Amino acid sequence: MEKKSVSAFFEEFLVRESLFIDRSVLLSSFIPENILHRDKEVNQILNILAPALKHEKPSNLFVYGNTGTGKTLTIKHITDNMAKIATERKIPLKIIYANCKLKRMADTEYRLLAQLASFFGRSIPATGLPTDEVYKIFYDSVEKESSTILLVLDEIDQLIKKTGDNILYNLTRINEDIKKSQIAILGISNNTTFMENVDSRVKSSLSEEDVFFSPYNALEMKDILKERASRAFKENIIETGVIEKCAAYAAREHGDARKAIELLRVAAEIAERARHKTISLAHIDEAEDKLEKEKIFDVVKTQPKQFQAVLLSIISIKSSNPYAYSGEIYDFYKRLCFKIGLRPLTQRRVSDIIREFELMGILNTKTISKGRYGRTRDISLSVSSSAIPLTKKILEDELSLS
C-alpha cells in the first residue's frame, strides 16, 4: 500500500500545474544578465579590472557592503564575462574564486594555499609539508600559468579572522618573485571595518581600491523582486501587496535582497504545496515565520558552548518571569555552568555575549534605572514565541542536559 501511495503522489505531482516557470531564478546561485541598480558600482569595477584583458595587472580591489547588497552577484557577473572574452580571444587570464567562509577552504593558511594550488592542477596533502614548501608549490604553479591571475577571495574578513593577515601580505608580494605571471587580489567583505585591524605593512603592500555597495532602498528592492518574479512565475500568480511586503521584509533586514528573494520563493513553495493557484500575503506571513525559525535554529546550533549556556539561561528565566534582568541571568548562568561542567565566564564577558546576540537580532535589551541601586538591563527575545520551545530543546541537547 505504501509503495502504491508514494507512486501515486509522484504521478499526480508530475501532472500537477506548477506556479513556477523557472524556480532557479529565485535561488542564491542565480546570476542575472543585468544587475539592477548597480550601474555605478559595475562601472567602477569594470574600469579597475579591465587592464587584465590586456595582460596588465589591475589594482587590488576590495568590495564592501552588507549581506544581500549584490557584491558577489556583481563580481561573478563581471568576472564570468571577462572569462568568456578571454577564452574567445585567447587572452592569458585565469580567474579563481574562493569562498573563505567555507571551512575546507580557509580555516588555516596551509589549507587555503592547498586549495588555491588545486585550481592549477597541483595536489598538496592535507597536512605534512612545511608552509614555505606549500607557498613554493603555489608560486611555481602561478608562474607556469604565464597569465594574469585574478584571485577573488569572498568573505575575505573570515580568512583574516582565522589565519591572520600574514597570508594576505605574502599573496600581495608574490609578483616580486615571479616573472611570467602576475596576480591581483579581489576581496569581498560584509565587514566594512575589518581592514582597520590589518597590519600597516599589509595595507601598504595591498594599495587597494575600494568599492562600497550601499543597501537597497524599498523601491530598488521592489524592482529586483518584480524582475525575478516575472521570470520565475506564470502571469497573474502574485496577489496585490505580495511584492511590497517582501520588499518591506528586506528593508527590515538592512536592504538584503537575498532575503527578500528567498522569502518570495518559500512563500511560493508553501502556496504550491497547499494546491493554491496564487501567492497571497498569508503565504508571505507563513514563509517569514518559517525563515525566522530556521534562522534562530541555525544560529543556536553553531554557537560555542558558552554562548549556548547564556542563551539557555535567558530563555529559562523568561519562561517563568516576564522580566529577565542581567544580574539574574548571570546567577542562573553560573549555576548552569556548574551543572554541565563549564568554567563560568566573568559577568562582563557574559554582557558582551548578550550584546553579540543582540547584533544577531536574537535578543533585545533595555537599560533600566534602579535608583540608588544602580542600573540593570531587561533582556527579551526577539524571535517568535512559537520558536522558543524548540530553541530551548536544541540548547538542552547541545549542552547534554536532556
C-alpha positions in Angstrom: 0.0 0.0 0.0 2.7 2.4 1.0 4.6 1.9 -2.3 1.5 2.5 -4.3 0.6 5.7 -2.4 4.1 7.1 -2.9 4.0 6.3 -6.6 0.5 7.8 -6.8 1.8 11.0 -5.2 4.7 11.3 -7.7 2.4 10.5 -10.7 0.0 13.2 -9.5 2.9 15.7 -8.9 4.1 15.2 -12.4 0.8 16.3 -14.0 0.0 19.0 -11.4 0.3 22.5 -12.8 3.1 24.4 -11.2 3.2 28.1 -10.1 6.8 28.2 -11.4 8.2 28.7 -14.8 11.8 28.7 -13.6 12.4 28.1 -9.9 16.2 28.6 -10.3 15.7 32.4 -10.9 14.9 32.6 -7.1 18.0 30.7 -5.9 21.0 32.4 -4.5 23.2 30.8 -7.1 21.4 32.5 -10.0 23.3 35.3 -11.8 21.1 37.6 -13.8 22.2 39.0 -17.2 21.5 42.5 -15.9 22.3 43.7 -12.4 19.6 46.2 -11.4 20.5 49.4 -9.5 24.2 48.8 -9.5 25.4 50.7 -12.6 27.7 53.0 -10.7 29.4 50.1 -8.9 29.6 48.0 -12.1 31.3 50.8 -14.0 33.8 51.4 -11.1 34.7 47.7 -11.1 34.9 47.4 -14.9 37.4 50.3 -15.1 39.6 48.7 -12.3 39.6 45.2 -13.7 39.7 45.9 -17.5 43.5 46.1 -17.7 43.7 42.3 -17.0 42.3 41.7 -20.5 45.5 43.4 -21.9 47.7 41.2 -19.8 48.3 44.1 -17.4 48.0 43.7 -13.6 44.9 45.5 -12.4 44.8 47.2 -9.0 44.0 45.1 -6.0 40.3 45.7 -5.3 38.2 45.4 -2.1 34.4 45.3 -2.4 32.4 46.1 0.8 28.8 46.2 1.8 26.1 44.5 3.9 24.8 41.0 3.2 22.5 40.9 0.2 23.6 44.1 -1.5 24.7 42.4 -4.7 28.5 42.3 -4.1 29.2 38.6 -5.0 26.5 38.7 -7.7 28.1 41.7 -9.4 31.6 40.3 -9.2 30.6 36.9 -10.6 28.6 38.7 -13.4 31.7 40.8 -14.3 34.3 38.0 -14.0 32.1 35.5 -15.9 32.0 38.0 -18.8 35.8 38.6 -18.5 36.5 34.9 -18.6 34.3 34.4 -21.7 36.0 37.2 -23.6 39.4 35.9 -22.5 38.6 32.4 -23.8 37.2 33.7 -27.1 40.2 36.0 -27.8 42.8 33.6 -26.3 43.8 36.2 -23.7 46.0 34.7 -20.9 43.7 35.4 -18.0 42.8 33.0 -15.2 40.1 33.8 -12.6 40.0 31.9 -9.4 37.0 32.3 -7.0 37.4 31.1 -3.4 34.8 31.5 -0.6 36.8 31.9 2.6 33.9 31.2 4.9 33.9 27.5 3.9 35.7 25.5 6.5 37.5 23.3 4.0 38.7 26.3 2.1 40.3 28.7 4.5 40.4 27.5 8.1 44.2 27.6 8.0 46.9 29.3 5.9 48.1 25.9 4.8 44.6 24.7 3.7 43.9 27.8 1.7 47.2 27.5 -0.2 46.5 23.9 -0.9 43.1 24.8 -2.3 44.5 27.6 -4.4 47.2 25.2 -5.8 44.4 22.7 -6.7 43.0 25.3 -9.2 46.3 24.9 -11.1 46.1 21.1 -11.1 48.5 20.7 -8.2 47.7 18.2 -5.4 49.0 19.1 -1.9 48.5 16.7 1.0 46.1 17.9 3.7 49.0 18.1 6.2 52.7 17.3 6.5 54.5 19.8 4.3 56.3 22.9 5.7 54.3 26.1 4.9 57.2 27.5 3.0 57.1 24.5 0.7 53.4 24.9 0.1 54.0 28.6 -0.9 56.7 27.5 -3.3 54.4 25.0 -5.0 51.7 27.7 -5.3 54.2 30.3 -6.6 55.6 27.8 -9.2 52.0 26.9 -10.3 51.2 30.6 -10.8 54.4 31.2 -12.8 53.9 28.2 -15.1 50.4 29.6 -16.0 52.0 32.6 -17.8 48.8 34.5 -17.2 47.3 37.4 -15.3 45.6 35.7 -12.3 42.6 37.4 -10.7 42.2 35.9 -7.2 38.7 36.5 -5.9 38.5 36.0 -2.1 34.9 36.1 -1.0 34.3 36.8 2.7 38.0 37.8 3.0 37.4 39.1 6.5 36.8 35.5 7.6 40.2 34.5 6.2 41.9 37.2 8.2 40.0 36.3 11.3 41.0 32.6 11.0 44.6 32.8 9.8 45.8 36.4 10.5 46.9 38.9 7.9 50.3 37.2 7.1 48.8 35.3 4.2 47.4 38.5 2.6 50.9 40.0 2.8 52.5 37.0 1.2 49.9 36.9 -1.6 50.5 40.6 -2.4 54.3 40.1 -2.6 54.1 37.2 -5.0 54.6 39.5 -8.0 58.1 40.3 -6.8 59.1 36.6 -7.1 57.5 35.7 -10.5 58.3 36.9 -14.0 55.8 35.3 -16.5 52.6 35.7 -14.5 51.1 38.4 -12.2 48.4 38.1 -9.6 45.8 40.6 -8.4 43.5 40.2 -5.4 39.8 41.0 -5.3 38.4 40.8 -1.8 34.7 40.8 -1.0 33.6 41.5 2.6 30.4 42.2 4.6 32.6 43.9 7.2 33.3 47.5 6.2 35.9 48.0 9.0 37.9 44.8 9.0 40.9 46.5 7.3 41.3 48.8 10.3 42.8 45.8 12.2 45.2 44.8 9.4 48.9 45.4 9.8 50.1 48.7 8.2 52.7 46.8 6.1 49.9 44.7 4.6 47.8 47.8 3.8 50.8 49.3 2.2 51.5 46.2 0.2 47.9 45.9 -1.0 47.5 49.5 -2.2 43.9 48.5 -3.0 41.0 50.4 -4.5 37.6 50.2 -2.7 34.0 50.0 -4.0 31.2 50.2 -1.5 27.7 48.7 -2.0 25.1 50.6 -0.1 21.9 48.8 1.0 19.0 48.7 -1.5 16.1 51.0 -0.7 12.5 49.9 -0.8 11.9 51.0 -4.5 15.0 49.3 -5.7 14.1 46.1 -3.8 10.7 46.2 -5.4 12.2 46.4 -8.9 14.5 43.5 -8.2 11.7 41.3 -6.9 9.4 42.2 -9.9 12.1 41.4 -12.3 12.8 38.0 -10.7 9.1 37.2 -10.3 8.4 37.9 -14.0 10.9 35.2 -14.9 10.1 32.8 -12.1 6.3 32.6 -12.2 3.4 32.4 -14.6 1.3 35.5 -15.1 -1.2 36.6 -12.5 0.2 34.3 -9.9 1.2 37.0 -7.4 -1.6 38.8 -5.5 -1.6 42.5 -4.7 0.8 43.6 -2.0 3.0 40.5 -2.0 6.0 42.1 -3.7 5.7 45.2 -1.5 5.6 43.0 1.7 8.7 41.1 0.6 10.5 44.4 -0.1 9.4 45.7 3.4 10.8 42.5 5.0 14.1 43.0 3.2 14.2 46.7 4.3 13.9 45.5 7.9 16.9 43.1 7.2 19.1 46.1 6.2 18.3 46.1 2.5 19.1 42.4 2.0 17.8 41.4 -1.5 18.8 37.8 -1.0 16.4 37.5 2.0 13.6 39.1 0.0 14.0 36.7 -2.9 14.3 33.8 -0.6 11.0 34.9 1.2 9.2 35.0 -2.2 10.5 31.6 -3.2 9.5 30.0 0.1 6.0 31.6 0.0 5.5 30.2 -3.5 6.6 26.7 -2.4 4.1 26.9 0.5 1.3 28.0 -1.8 2.1 25.3 -4.3 2.2 22.5 -1.7 -1.2 23.7 -0.5 -2.5 23.4 -4.1 -3.3 27.2 -4.2 -3.4 29.0 -7.5 -1.8 32.3 -6.3 0.7 33.6 -3.8 -1.0 35.6 -1.1 0.0 37.8 1.8 -0.9 34.9 4.1 1.8 32.8 2.3 4.3 35.5 2.9 3.5 35.6 6.7 3.9 31.8 6.8 7.2 31.9 4.9 8.5 34.7 7.2 7.7 32.6 10.3 9.4 29.6 8.7 12.6 31.5 7.8 12.7 33.2 11.2 12.6 29.8 13.0 15.3 28.4 10.7 17.5 31.4 11.3 17.3 31.0 15.1 17.9 27.2 15.0 20.9 27.6 12.7 22.4 30.3 14.9 21.8 28.3 18.1 23.5 25.1 16.8 26.6 26.9 15.6 27.4 28.9 18.7 30.1 28.0 21.2 29.0 26.2 24.4 29.4 29.4 26.5 27.1 31.3 24.1 24.5 28.4 24.2 24.6 28.5 28.1 24.0 32.2 28.2 21.0 31.9 25.8 19.5 29.0 27.6 19.8 30.9 30.9 17.8 33.8 29.3 15.1 31.5 27.9 14.8 29.6 31.2 14.3 32.8 33.2 11.9 34.3 30.6 9.7 31.2 30.7 8.8 31.8 34.4 9.1 35.6 34.6 8.2 38.4 32.1 11.3 40.3 33.1 14.9 38.9 32.7 17.5 41.2 34.3 21.2 40.9 33.7 22.1 40.0 37.3 19.5 37.2 37.5 20.7 35.8 34.2 24.3 35.7 35.3 23.3 33.9 38.6 21.4 31.3 36.6 24.2 31.0 34.1 26.8 30.3 36.8 24.6 27.5 38.3 24.1 26.1 34.8 27.9 26.1 34.2 28.4 24.2 37.4 25.8 21.6 36.4 27.3 20.9 32.9 31.0 21.3 33.8 31.7 24.6 32.1 34.0 27.2 33.7 31.9 30.3 34.2 32.9 33.5 32.3 33.0 36.9 34.1 29.8 38.9 34.2 31.4 41.4 31.9 32.1 38.7 29.3 28.5 37.4 29.6 27.3 41.0 28.9 29.5 41.0 25.8 27.9 37.7 24.6 24.4 39.2 25.2 25.4 42.2 23.1 26.6 39.9 20.3 23.2 38.1 20.4 21.6 41.5 20.1 23.6 42.2 17.0 22.4 38.9 15.5 18.8 40.0 16.0 18.0 37.3 18.6 17.8 39.5 21.7 16.7 43.0 22.6 18.0 44.8 25.7 16.7 47.8 27.6 18.6 49.6 30.3 16.6 50.2 33.5 17.5 52.6 36.3 17.1 51.2 39.8 17.8 54.5 41.6 20.5 54.2 44.2 20.9 50.5 43.4 22.3 51.4 40.0 21.2 50.2 36.6 20.4 46.9 35.1 19.3 45.6 31.7 16.0 43.9 30.9 16.6 41.3 28.2 14.0 40.0 25.9 13.9 37.5 23.0 13.2 39.0 19.5 12.2 35.7 17.9 8.7 34.4 17.5 7.2 32.7 20.6 6.4 29.6 18.6 10.1 29.1 18.0 11.1 29.3 21.7 10.2 25.7 22.9 12.2 24.0 20.1 15.1 26.5 20.6 15.2 25.6 24.3 15.2 21.8 23.4 18.0 22.3 20.9 20.1 24.2 23.5 19.5 21.5 26.1 20.5 18.8 23.6 23.6 20.7 22.6 24.6 21.1 26.3 23.8 17.5 27.1 21.0 18.4 29.5 18.3 16.2 28.1 
